[in-house]
């Protein structure tokens, strides 16, 4: 089956929806803690140093938690 025809199938659409949901789930795992830290910083519960530390922890963990995002996802 040609590439264009495969992408027009329900199976491809289902698989792509599953992949997209997985990517969203993994991004939430990585970025939700940072969003929470930003909210705490905005509420003056964290200072800028603690916010920077939270960002660095997340940055260090990104490559371990996320799928290979550098691959093209058509």
Residue pairs with C-beta under 8 A, 6 or more apart in sequence:
1 9
6 12
19 73
22 67
23 67
23 69
23 73
26 65
26 66
26 67
27 66
29 65
30 58
30 61
30 62
30 65
30 66
31 58
33 54
33 57
33 58
34 54
34 55
34 58
37 46
37 50
37 51
37 54
37 55
38 51
40 46
41 47
41 48
41 50
41 51
46 54
